[in-house]
């Protein structure tokens, strides 16, 4: 594997991770700049590593034009990054909501109501929950939007790695 292209070296192992997914290595275009939108349209997800910031910008612009999701990442010693542009991602979450127990509330009204009785009613009500499925949508930022320093004032907490990653490598 030494001296071999990373994508070519890892394709067999990637394919074994999920045999239901077809993993394709780009050997048609030597550079990201040479790829056209039509070529990228043939994929569901485009993965990139070992690219410069300008190459990632170009690739992400072309993926967005093709309506394709993009994942990028790399590691430099102890530091690394991951970038995900899933365009718009729909997902479901389960939310637990308390269900008011009418029978407990009615029977409690017939008894003497004191601090102990109120506490018991509260505990009974809290124990009964219902799980509901909620639809959510997340809109991802483009590579350019993610690394634009124009909105740095909006960032509440920023690690130094953000600014290191924002330099051309």
Beta strands, then each sheet from edge to edge (+ up, - down):
strand 1: 45-48
strand 2: 69-76
strand 3: 79-85
strand 4: 88-98
strand 5: 129-139
sheet 1: 1+ 2+ 3-
sheet 2: 4+ 5-
end
